[in-house]
Amino acid sequence: MIGAIVGEKIGSDKVLATIVDATFNYWSDRLDAAIVLSSLLSFGFFMTVVAAERWSVRYF
């Protein structure tokens, strides 16, 4: 997820780049919201991979 955030900052001017922009502009409310949302997305993606792994390993 960290790679996605850095790549987003380099390639785009929206979405995940909010974390970096909020840091430099001292927007603590936006920074907190962006960090929480990024953490929730990371956790969701991780749990999706775990579920897919458990499903696929059962059948081997």
Gaussian input, Z-matrix of N, CA and C with variables (Angstrom, degrees):
# hf/3-21g

backbone

0 1
 N
 C     1     B1
 C     2     B2     1     A1
 N     3     B3     2     A2     1     D1
 C     4     B4     3     A3     2     D2
 C     5     B5     4     A4     3     D3
 N     6     B6     5     A5     4     D4
 C     7     B7     6     A6     5     D5
 C     8     B8     7     A7     6     D6
 N     9     B9     8     A8     7     D7
 C    10    B10     9     A9     8     D8
 C    11    B11    10    A10     9     D9
 N    12    B12    11    A11    10    D10
 C    13    B13    12    A12    11    D11
 C    14    B14    13    A13    12    D12
 N    15    B15    14    A14    13    D13
 C    16    B16    15    A15    14    D14
 C    17    B17    16    A16    15    D15
 N    18    B18    17    A17    16    D16
 C    19    B19    18    A18    17    D17
 C    20    B20    19    A19    18    D18
 N    21    B21    20    A20    19    D19
 C    22    B22    21    A21    20    D20
 C    23    B23    22    A22    21    D21
 N    24    B24    23    A23    22    D22
 C    25    B25    24    A24    23    D23
 C    26    B26    25    A25    24    D24
 N    27    B27    26    A26    25    D25
 C    28    B28    27    A27    26    D26
 C    29    B29    28    A28    27    D27
 N    30    B30    29    A29    28    D28
 C    31    B31    30    A30    29    D29
 C    32    B32    31    A31    30    D30
 N    33    B33    32    A32    31    D31
 C    34    B34    33    A33    32    D32
 C    35    B35    34    A34    33    D33
 N    36    B36    35    A35    34    D34
 C    37    B37    36    A36    35    D35
 C    38    B38    37    A37    36    D36
 N    39    B39    38    A38    37    D37
 C    40    B40    39    A39    38    D38
 C    41    B41    40    A40    39    D39
 N    42    B42    41    A41    40    D40
 C    43    B43    42    A42    41    D41
 C    44    B44    43    A43    42    D42
 N    45    B45    44    A44    43    D43
 C    46    B46    45    A45    44    D44
 C    47    B47    46    A46    45    D45
 N    48    B48    47    A47    46    D46
 C    49    B49    48    A48    47    D47
 C    50    B50    49    A49    48    D48
 N    51    B51    50    A50    49    D49
 C    52    B52    51    A51    50    D50
 C    53    B53    52    A52    51    D51
 N    54    B54    53    A53    52    D52
 C    55    B55    54    A54    53    D53
 C    56    B56    55    A55    54    D54
 N    57    B57    56    A56    55    D55
 C    58    B58    57    A57    56    D56
 C    59    B59    58    A58    57    D57
 N    60    B60    59    A59    58    D58
 C    61    B61    60    A60    59    D59
 C    62    B62    61    A61    60    D60
 N    63    B63    62    A62    61    D61
 C    64    B64    63    A63    62    D62
 C    65    B65    64    A64    63    D63
 N    66    B66    65    A65    64    D64
 C    67    B67    66    A66    65    D65
 C    68    B68    67    A67    66    D66
 N    69    B69    68    A68    67    D67
 C    70    B70    69    A69    68    D68
 C    71    B71    70    A70    69    D69
 N    72    B72    71    A71    70    D70
 C    73    B73    72    A72    71    D71
 C    74    B74    73    A73    72    D72
 N    75    B75    74    A74    73    D73
 C    76    B76    75    A75    74    D74
 C    77    B77    76    A76    75    D75
 N    78    B78    77    A77    76    D76
 C    79    B79    78    A78    77    D77
 C    80    B80    79    A79    78    D78
 N    81    B81    80    A80    79    D79
 C    82    B82    81    A81    80    D80
 C    83    B83    82    A82    81    D81
 N    84    B84    83    A83    82    D82
 C    85    B85    84    A84    83    D83
 C    86    B86    85    A85    84    D84
 N    87    B87    86    A86    85    D85
 C    88    B88    87    A87    86    D86
 C    89    B89    88    A88    87    D87
 N    90    B90    89    A89    88    D88
 C    91    B91    90    A90    89    D89
 C    92    B92    91    A91    90    D90
 N    93    B93    92    A92    91    D91
 C    94    B94    93    A93    92    D92
 C    95    B95    94    A94    93    D93
 N    96    B96    95    A95    94    D94
 C    97    B97    96    A96    95    D95
 C    98    B98    97    A97    96    D96
 N    99    B99    98    A98    97    D97
 C   100   B100    99    A99    98    D98
 C   101   B101   100   A100    99    D99
 N   102   B102   101   A101   100   D100
 C   103   B103   102   A102   101   D101
 C   104   B104   103   A103   102   D102
 N   105   B105   104   A104   103   D103
 C   106   B106   105   A105   104   D104
 C   107   B107   106   A106   105   D105
 N   108   B108   107   A107   106   D106
 C   109   B109   108   A108   107   D107
 C   110   B110   109   A109   108   D108
 N   111   B111   110   A110   109   D109
 C   112   B112   111   A111   110   D110
 C   113   B113   112   A112   111   D111
 N   114   B114   113   A113   112   D112
 C   115   B115   114   A114   113   D113
 C   116   B116   115   A115   114   D114
 N   117   B117   116   A116   115   D115
 C   118   B118   117   A117   116   D116
 C   119   B119   118   A118   117   D117
 N   120   B120   119   A119   118   D118
 C   121   B121   120   A120   119   D119
 C   122   B122   121   A121   120   D120
 N   123   B123   122   A122   121   D121
 C   124   B124   123   A123   122   D122
 C   125   B125   124   A124   123   D123
 N   126   B126   125   A125   124   D124
 C   127   B127   126   A126   125   D125
 C   128   B128   127   A127   126   D126
 N   129   B129   128   A128   127   D127
 C   130   B130   129   A129   128   D128
 C   131   B131   130   A130   129   D129
 N   132   B132   131   A131   130   D130
 C   133   B133   132   A132   131   D131
 C   134   B134   133   A133   132   D132
 N   135   B135   134   A134   133   D133
 C   136   B136   135   A135   134   D134
 C   137   B137   136   A136   135   D135
 N   138   B138   137   A137   136   D136
 C   139   B139   138   A138   137   D137
 C   140   B140   139   A139   138   D138
 N   141   B141   140   A140   139   D139
 C   142   B142   141   A141   140   D140
 C   143   B143   142   A142   141   D141
 N   144   B144   143   A143   142   D142
 C   145   B145   144   A144   143   D143
 C   146   B146   145   A145   144   D144
 N   147   B147   146   A146   145   D145
 C   148   B148   147   A147   146   D146
 C   149   B149   148   A148   147   D147
 N   150   B150   149   A149   148   D148
 C   151   B151   150   A150   149   D149
 C   152   B152   151   A151   150   D150
 N   153   B153   152   A152   151   D151
 C   154   B154   153   A153   152   D152
 C   155   B155   154   A154   153   D153
 N   156   B156   155   A155   154   D154
 C   157   B157   156   A156   155   D155
 C   158   B158   157   A157   156   D156
 N   159   B159   158   A158   157   D157
 C   160   B160   159   A159   158   D158
 C   161   B161   160   A160   159   D159
 N   162   B162   161   A161   160   D160
 C   163   B163   162   A162   161   D161
 C   164   B164   163   A163   162   D162
 N   165   B165   164   A164   163   D163
 C   166   B166   165   A165   164   D164
 C   167   B167   166   A166   165   D165
 N   168   B168   167   A167   166   D166
 C   169   B169   168   A168   167   D167
 C   170   B170   169   A169   168   D168
 N   171   B171   170   A170   169   D169
 C   172   B172   171   A171   170   D170
 C   173   B173   172   A172   171   D171
 N   174   B174   173   A173   172   D172
 C   175   B175   174   A174   173   D173
 C   176   B176   175   A175   174   D174
 N   177   B177   176   A176   175   D175
 C   178   B178   177   A177   176   D176
 C   179   B179   178   A178   177   D177

   B1=1.4431
   B2=1.5169
   B3=1.3134
   B4=1.4627
   B5=1.5233
   B6=1.3258
   B7=1.4657
   B8=1.5141
   B9=1.3167
   B10=1.4653
   B11=1.5183
   B12=1.3063
   B13=1.4673
   B14=1.5247
   B15=1.3194
   B16=1.4663
   B17=1.5228
   B18=1.3269
   B19=1.4565
   B20=1.5121
   B21=1.3030
   B22=1.4664
   B23=1.5240
   B24=1.3005
   B25=1.4634
   B26=1.5203
   B27=1.3130
   B28=1.4594
   B29=1.5208
   B30=1.3333
   B31=1.4494
   B32=1.5078
   B33=1.3107
   B34=1.4582
   B35=1.5233
   B36=1.3223
   B37=1.4530
   B38=1.5334
   B39=1.3313
   B40=1.4625
   B41=1.5267
   B42=1.2732
   B43=1.4575
   B44=1.5260
   B45=1.3203
   B46=1.4637
   B47=1.5226
   B48=1.3241
   B49=1.4629
   B50=1.5217
   B51=1.3079
   B52=1.4660
   B53=1.5250
   B54=1.3124
   B55=1.4721
   B56=1.5241
   B57=1.3012
   B58=1.4650
   B59=1.5177
   B60=1.3195
   B61=1.4640
   B62=1.5294
   B63=1.3057
   B64=1.4612
   B65=1.5231
   B66=1.3221
   B67=1.4620
   B68=1.5196
   B69=1.3282
   B70=1.4627
   B71=1.5256
   B72=1.3225
   B73=1.4569
   B74=1.5310
   B75=1.3292
   B76=1.4696
   B77=1.5292
   B78=1.3329
   B79=1.4634
   B80=1.5250
   B81=1.3035
   B82=1.4618
   B83=1.5241
   B84=1.3170
   B85=1.4550
   B86=1.5214
   B87=1.3177
   B88=1.4718
   B89=1.5255
   B90=1.3137
   B91=1.4631
   B92=1.5218
   B93=1.3223
   B94=1.4602
   B95=1.5293
   B96=1.3224
   B97=1.4589
   B98=1.5285
   B99=1.3081
   B100=1.4569
   B101=1.5279
   B102=1.3116
   B103=1.4674
   B104=1.5235
   B105=1.3277
   B106=1.4667
   B107=1.5327
   B108=1.3232
   B109=1.4663
   B110=1.5213
   B111=1.3243
   B112=1.4605
   B113=1.5265
   B114=1.3221
   B115=1.4608
   B116=1.5277
   B117=1.3289
   B118=1.4659
   B119=1.5283
   B120=1.3232
   B121=1.4688
   B122=1.5294
   B123=1.3249
   B124=1.4673
   B125=1.5206
   B126=1.3253
   B127=1.4554
   B128=1.5265
   B129=1.3224
   B130=1.4634
   B131=1.5230
   B132=1.3236
   B133=1.4675
   B134=1.5263
   B135=1.3274
   B136=1.4605
   B137=1.5221
   B138=1.3323
   B139=1.4623
   B140=1.5364
   B141=1.3147
   B142=1.4634
   B143=1.5268
   B144=1.3095
   B145=1.4642
   B146=1.5268
   B147=1.3164
   B148=1.4623
   B149=1.5265
   B150=1.3233
   B151=1.4629
   B152=1.5313
   B153=1.3144
   B154=1.4637
   B155=1.5278
   B156=1.3130
   B157=1.4582
   B158=1.5289
   B159=1.3138
   B160=1.4712
   B161=1.5225
   B162=1.3210
   B163=1.4610
   B164=1.5152
   B165=1.3280
   B166=1.4687
   B167=1.5290
   B168=1.3114
   B169=1.4665
   B170=1.5241
   B171=1.3117
   B172=1.4556
   B173=1.5188
   B174=1.3087
   B175=1.4475
   B176=1.5214
   B177=1.3384
   B178=1.4641
   B179=1.4944
   A1=111.27
   A2=116.40
   A3=119.33
   A4=110.12
   A5=116.90
   A6=120.50
   A7=112.14
   A8=117.15
   A9=120.84
   A10=110.93
   A11=117.15
   A12=120.61
   A13=110.18
   A14=117.11
   A15=120.25
   A16=110.29
   A17=117.88
   A18=121.18
   A19=112.24
   A20=116.31
   A21=120.55
   A22=110.31
   A23=118.08
   A24=120.87
   A25=110.29
   A26=117.43
   A27=121.07
   A28=111.16
   A29=117.05
   A30=120.42
   A31=116.80
   A32=118.72
   A33=119.38
   A34=110.36
   A35=114.90
   A36=118.62
   A37=111.56
   A38=117.11
   A39=120.71
   A40=110.75
   A41=116.45
   A42=128.48
   A43=112.46
   A44=119.79
   A45=121.65
   A46=113.41
   A47=117.69
   A48=120.52
   A49=111.11
   A50=117.33
   A51=121.99
   A52=110.56
   A53=117.86
   A54=120.96
   A55=110.25
   A56=116.84
   A57=120.32
   A58=110.54
   A59=117.15
   A60=120.19
   A61=111.06
   A62=117.40
   A63=120.56
   A64=111.36
   A65=116.81
   A66=120.30
   A67=110.93
   A68=116.29
   A69=119.59
   A70=113.29
   A71=118.12
   A72=121.50
   A73=113.42
   A74=116.54
   A75=122.42
   A76=113.06
   A77=116.32
   A78=121.64
   A79=107.40
   A80=116.86
   A81=120.26
   A82=112.39
   A83=118.94
   A84=119.89
   A85=111.20
   A86=117.36
   A87=120.37
   A88=111.43
   A89=115.93
   A90=119.99
   A91=110.68
   A92=117.30
   A93=120.88
   A94=111.19
   A95=116.56
   A96=120.02
   A97=111.29
   A98=117.60
   A99=120.87
   A100=111.54
   A101=117.08
   A102=120.74
   A103=110.58
   A104=117.05
   A105=120.55
   A106=109.98
   A107=116.94
   A108=119.46
   A109=111.89
   A110=117.98
   A111=120.83
   A112=111.06
   A113=116.61
   A114=120.40
   A115=111.32
   A116=116.32
   A117=119.87
   A118=111.72
   A119=116.81
   A120=120.02
   A121=110.87
   A122=116.64
   A123=120.27
   A124=111.11
   A125=116.89
   A126=121.08
   A127=110.86
   A128=116.86
   A129=120.69
   A130=112.58
   A131=116.57
   A132=119.91
   A133=110.89
   A134=116.85
   A135=120.87
   A136=111.00
   A137=116.65
   A138=119.81
   A139=111.47
   A140=117.62
   A141=120.80
   A142=110.40
   A143=117.18
   A144=121.00
   A145=110.48
   A146=117.48
   A147=120.87
   A148=110.40
   A149=117.38
   A150=120.68
   A151=111.07
   A152=117.58
   A153=120.94
   A154=110.86
   A155=116.62
   A156=120.62
   A157=110.77
   A158=117.44
   A159=120.44
   A160=111.12
   A161=116.77
   A162=120.43
   A163=110.63
   A164=117.79
   A165=120.51
   A166=112.05
   A167=119.54
   A168=121.74
   A169=110.62
   A170=118.39
   A171=121.21
   A172=112.08
   A173=117.01
   A174=121.16
   A175=113.77
   A176=118.07
   A177=120.12
   A178=111.72
   D1=-33.42
   D2=177.52
   D3=-63.06
   D4=-40.13
   D5=176.61
   D6=-61.79
   D7=-37.55
   D8=177.75
   D9=-65.94
   D10=-39.07
   D11=179.74
   D12=-66.84
   D13=-45.02
   D14=179.36
   D15=-65.98
   D16=-43.52
   D17=178.30
   D18=-63.09
   D19=-37.13
   D20=177.84
   D21=-65.81
   D22=-38.07
   D23=179.49
   D24=-66.01
   D25=-37.96
   D26=-178.82
   D27=-73.59
   D28=-40.97
   D29=-171.91
   D30=-96.97
   D31=-7.51
   D32=-174.55
   D33=-147.27
   D34=167.58
   D35=178.56
   D36=-116.23
   D37=15.93
   D38=-178.10
   D39=-136.09
   D40=-176.33
   D41=174.19
   D42=59.96
   D43=-108.99
   D44=-173.04
   D45=-70.56
   D46=-16.80
   D47=177.65
   D48=-66.17
   D49=-10.84
   D50=178.45
   D51=-58.58
   D52=-34.16
   D53=-179.50
   D54=-60.99
   D55=-48.17
   D56=-178.40
   D57=-69.55
   D58=-43.64
   D59=179.67
   D60=-62.87
   D61=-42.28
   D62=179.77
   D63=-65.54
   D64=-33.06
   D65=178.25
   D66=-65.48
   D67=-47.42
   D68=-176.97
   D69=-74.04
   D70=-24.82
   D71=-178.30
   D72=-101.14
   D73=4.97
   D74=177.79
   D75=59.49
   D76=40.93
   D77=174.73
   D78=-95.62
   D79=83.83
   D80=-173.06
   D81=-67.00
   D82=-33.15
   D83=179.71
   D84=-67.53
   D85=-42.27
   D86=177.31
   D87=-68.71
   D88=-37.49
   D89=178.94
   D90=-62.99
   D91=-46.25
   D92=178.99
   D93=-61.67
   D94=-44.40
   D95=179.96
   D96=-64.10
   D97=-42.27
   D98=-179.81
   D99=-65.93
   D100=-38.60
   D101=178.98
   D102=-67.52
   D103=-42.73
   D104=179.15
   D105=-63.40
   D106=-46.07
   D107=179.95
   D108=-64.53
   D109=-40.49
   D110=177.46
   D111=-63.83
   D112=-39.53
   D113=178.27
   D114=-65.09
   D115=-43.35
   D116=178.54
   D117=-64.30
   D118=-40.82
   D119=177.06
   D120=-63.49
   D121=-43.98
   D122=178.59
   D123=-60.33
   D124=-45.21
   D125=179.40
   D126=-63.35
   D127=-41.75
   D128=178.38
   D129=-62.69
   D130=-44.53
   D131=177.88
   D132=-63.98
   D133=-40.62
   D134=179.12
   D135=-62.33
   D136=-45.88
   D137=-179.68
   D138=-66.19
   D139=-31.80
   D140=175.65
   D141=-64.50
   D142=-43.04
   D143=178.27
   D144=-66.13
   D145=-41.06
   D146=178.09
   D147=-61.60
   D148=-44.31
   D149=179.46
   D150=-64.34
   D151=-41.57
   D152=178.31
   D153=-64.84
   D154=-38.52
   D155=178.51
   D156=-66.04
   D157=-44.83
   D158=179.00
   D159=-63.33
   D160=-38.98
   D161=179.42
   D162=-66.99
   D163=-43.50
   D164=-176.48
   D165=-74.54
   D166=-32.93
   D167=-178.71
   D168=-72.08
   D169=-28.47
   D170=178.54
   D171=-59.95
   D172=-31.00
   D173=-173.13
   D174=-96.07
   D175=6.41
   D176=177.85
   D177=-109.08

